[in-house]
Structure formats: C-alpha cells, structure tokens
Amino acid sequence: MIVIIGATIFSVGAINQYYFIEGFPFSARLGNITFRGAMQTDLIGFTTTFASILALHLFHKKKPVTYKILFIACFLLTTTATLLTQSRGSLIGLCASFIILCFANKRNLIFVVLAALLIFLTPGMSDRIKNQGFTKDIRTKINRLTLEVIKDHPIAGIGFGMQIYGNKNVLDLEKLNKQLPPEYQQNGAIIAAPHNMIFDIAIRTGIVGLALFLYILITSLWMLWKTLSLKKDEYFRSWAICLFACFVSYMIPALFADTTFGPMAIIFYTMLAMITILWNLVQKDKNEHAVKSH
C-alpha cells in the first residue's frame, strides 16, 4: 500500500507540475526538461510501473468496493504517468508485465489492450517511435564504449562508486572512445554512464561481482518458479505471478538505464524482499502441512 499510494501521489504531483503549472504540452515527455536527479524522465517508470502492477493485482483480490475504486484509480494514474514519460524501456516493461499478469487473471487482457491503445494515442509517442525506433539511439555507442572499459578491467572492475566512471583520474573515456570504429564513437561530450544495469555492475565490480549479482537474480527467479510448482493455492500462485511481472517490468528498462542508486535501487530491494517473504511463507506453509500429516 505504501508503494502504491506514494507512487500515485508522485504521479499526480508530477503531471500537475509539468503540464499544468509549467505549461508543457502533453506531447512533451513528462519531466524531460525540468526534472533532474533520480526522478528524471527515463527513471520515473521504475516507480510508477511497480505501483501499477501491485495496484492491478490487489484490485482483483476480494476487497470492498471502496478498495477496488482506490486501487483502480491508483493504477490509472501511475500507468498514465508511465505512458507520458514515453520511455521505450518502461513501456515495453509495462506491456510485458500486463501480459504476464494475464496468467493470474485473464481479465487483465483488457488492460493489455488498453495500454497498447494508449501508447499509440499518447501525443508525441508515434513520432518518437518512428524517428528513433527502439534501438537507433545513442545507447548503441554507449554500449560499445562500455564494452571497451570492461575489456580493460575484466576481473575486479574499476571500483564501485556512482561518480568513478566519469572520473578522468581513474578512467580515460576519451581515449577509449577514439579506439572505437568511427560509426560507434560519441561526438562531443562523452556520456559518462553505462545506462545498463548489467554493464554497470560489470564495470564497477568486474566479472566476479557480475557473477554474484546474476546469482541473486537467478535465485529470485528460482524462488518464484518453485513457488508456482510447489503451491497450487491461488494466493501463492497469484503473488508469484505478480512478483514475476514486477521483476520483468524492472529488468527490461534496467537494460537501458542506470538503476543502482536512488528510488530505482529501493524498488529493486523491495521487490527482492517481497520475493523472499513469499518464499518464506511458502516454506512455512509447507512445514505446517508436513507436521499435520504426521
């Protein structure tokens, strides 16, 4: 509830601030010019999408009408905020998560269709997709430069710290950029950020750190899978699917953004904590049934 209400309040405030107070047209990406720091345009979706999935999941639970109205209102507001960012990574993650939620409740297919329609009806979205597509942007060049850094520091990385990647005393990005083929070189100021969660971990902690991080992700997925295979109870099954949808909706845009700080990191840790709590509940329930059977 805290995540849902907090994200909804933010969505209302952000939309009101950007479009009604600052006066930007709805074709402009939410917060693209004036929002800075951890809640800039491409990062907003991590919070709003997480809240949208949880709100939709709780909407289908057996709750009083008042709660249903509250959850659907929160869902619509946070989803609207996500769409207005026009972040392609967030939109793919949002649609993918809704499709996954259909396995828990087929009625969610309505929201998949609704989200798809809203994407193409959102002012400026169709032009953004036509002009840039989903791959033709600066990120291709960023990824090539990132791979060069990983090649030079494969084992232990360059050290963990959000500012170390752009520190000229530690890493000469300009030199590495010039070593790339001309078509992959960044012109002008070099973007000193990997804009990819997996690459970000690999750069700062090396292959060793990346292996440990991937182990955390794989373990989380294994917990969800085992929950689905062990428990046929609707409560555990629906929550496992919901959290898997959250996982997918987070990891897809994380391949196009830096997420190891601020609200994005909090959402990530919260999601892992919820998966762990669900797993512990499954084990507790399993042990109780084992005791009763004896």
N, C-alpha and C positions, 0 to 999 in steps of 0.2 A: 504494500500500500504506500509506503514512504516513497519508493522509487516512482511509482505511477503518479502520485499526487505532485511530487517535486518536479517531475518532467513536464507534467501538464501545466503547472504554474509557470515554468520557464517558457513553454511553448506560447502560452497566451501573452506573456510579457514580451517575448522576442518579436512575435508577429505585430503586436501593438506598437512597440518601439520602432521597428524598422519600416513598416508600411504606413502607419497612421501618424506617428509623431515625426519621424524623419522624412516621410513623404516619398519613399521609393516606390516605383510601380511594382505590381505583383509579378511582372516578367523578370524582375531582378532577383537574383539568388539571395535567399534570406541571410542577412548579415554579411554579405560578401565584401562590402566596403568599410563598414564601421565596426564590425565585431572582430575582436582580437583575442589572442591568447588561446586558452584551452577550449573556447566555445566558438571558434571561427566556423565558417560555413561547412567545410568538409568534415568537421568533427561533431557537429550538432547531432547528426543521425545516430551516433553510438548511444546516446542517452535516450532520444525520442523513440527509436526503434525498439529498444529493450523494453521501454514502458508500454509501447503499443502492443507488443506480444503478450506481456503479462496481463494487460487490461482485457485483451480479447480472450485470453484463457480464462480469466476469472468471470468474464461476462457469461460464459456458458455454464458456470457452476450453478448449483441450486441456491440462489440468493433471492432476497426480497426484490421487488420491482425497483425500489429506491436504489439499491446497489447496482442493479442492471443498468439503470439510467446513468448512474455515476461512471461506471466502467465504460459504457459505450461513448459517453461524452469525452472521457479521457483518451480513449482510443482514437476518436475522430480528430481531436486537437493535436495529439502527438504525431499522428500519421500525416496530418496536414503540414505540420512543421517540417517533417522529414521530406515531404514532396517539394516544399518550397525551397529547400536547400539546393535542389536539382543536382545533388551529388550522385553520380552514377553508381559508385560503390555502395552507397547507402540504399539506393533504390533497388539494386539487384539483391542486396541482402534482405530488404523488406519483402520483396516479392517471393524470394526463396523461402523465407520464414513462414509466410502465409500459406504457401503450398504445403510445407511440412505440417503445419497445423491442421490441414485437411485430413491427415491420417488420424488425428484425435477426434475431429468432428467435421463431418462432410459439409456442414452448413458454412464452414469457413471459406468454401469455394466462392461464395458470394463476395467476400472481402477481397479475394484474389482478383476477381473480375473488376471489382470497384477500384482497386488500387491500380490495375493496368489502365483503366479508363482515365483515372485522374492524372496518371503520369503523362499521357498524351494531351490531356486537356489543360495541364498546368501551363500558364503563359511562359513562353521562352524555352520550355523543355524540348519541344520538337526541333527548334533551331539549334539548340545545344548539342543534341544527339547527331543531327545531320552534319554540323560543322566539325565536331570533334570525334564523334563515334565513341567507342568505349576503350580504344587503345591508342588512338592517334593524338597523343599529347606529350607534354614534357616528361612524363613519368618513364617513358622508354629510355630517354637519355639519362635520367636519374638512376634507373636500374643498372644501366651499363657502367656508370661511374661507381656505383655501389659494389658491383662485382669486382672491379679493379681493386678496391680497398680490401675486400675480403681475400683476394688472392695474395695481397701483400701482408696480411695479418690473419692467417688461416686458423691458427691454434687457439690463442688466447684473446684475439681481437685487439682493439685499440684502447679498451678500458671503458667501464660503464660510467656515463655521465651525459646529461642531455646537451651540454654545450661542447663536448670534446670533439665531436665530428667536425665542427666548423672552426676548431682551434688550429690556426696556422702553425703554431709551435709544435703541434703533435702530428698533424696530417696536412700534406700539401695537395689539396684537391685540384688546384690549377695545373700542377704538373701532371697529375694522373689524368685530368681531363684532356690535356694535349696529346696524351698517348693513345687516345681512342680514335677510331676512324672519323673523318670529318662529319659524316652524317649523324654521329652519335655524340658529338661534342656540344656542350652547353655554351651558348654565346652570351657574352656579358657576365653579369654576376652569377656565380655558381650557387645552386640551391644546396645549402649545407644541411641536408636532412634526407634520410633514405626513403621516406614516405612508403614504408613497407615494414610491417611488424616483424616478419620473419627475418628480413635482411637487417633490420635494426638490431635484433638480438645477436645475429651472426657477426655483425660488425663490432659490436661492443664487447661481446663475450667469447667470440670465436666458435669453432666447431664444437668444443666441449660444452659451452653454455647453450648453444643451439640444440644440441642433443638432449640436454636436461630439460630445456623448455618444451621441446617436442614430446618428450616423455610425459610431461604434465598434461599436454593437450590430448595425447593418445589415451592416457589413463582416464581422463574425464569422459572421453567418448566410450571407453570400455565400460565405465560405471553405468552410463546411460543404456548401453546395449544390454548389459547384464540385467539391469532393472526391467527392461522390456521383456527379456527372455525368462526371467525368474518369476515376475509378478504379472498375473493376468487381471489383477484388481484394477478397476477403472481409474481410481485415484492415482496410483503409482504410474500407470501407463500414460495417462494424460499429462502428468507432470514431467515424465521423462521426455515425451514428445515436445512439450513446451520448451523445456530447457535445451533440447537439441536444436530447436528452431532459434532460440536465443544465441546459441553457440555459432550456428551458421551465419546468422544475421550480423554477428560481431566479426567473425573471421574474414568474411568476404570484403567488407570495406577496409579491414585492417591490412589487407594486401596493397592498399593504395594510400595509407595514411600512417602517421606516427602515433602510436597508441599507448606507449609505455609511461605515460605521465597524466596527471590531472584526472578529470572525470572519466576518461576512457579507461584508465587503469582501475579506477574504483568500480566501474561497471564490470570489468573483466574479473576482478577479485570477487565481487558479489556473485557473479554467475558461477564461478568455480565453487564458492561456498555453498550455494544453493544445490549444486550437483552433489557435493559431499554430504550435505544434510539429507537429501533424498536417499542417497546410498546407505547412510547410517540408519534411516528409518526402515529401509528395505531389510537390512540385516537384522535389526531389532525385531521386526515382524516375523522374519524367517525363524529366528531363535525362539520366539514365543510359541510359534506353531510346533517347533520341534519338541519343546518341553511338554506341551499339551498332548502331543501324540504319544509321549512316553508315559 
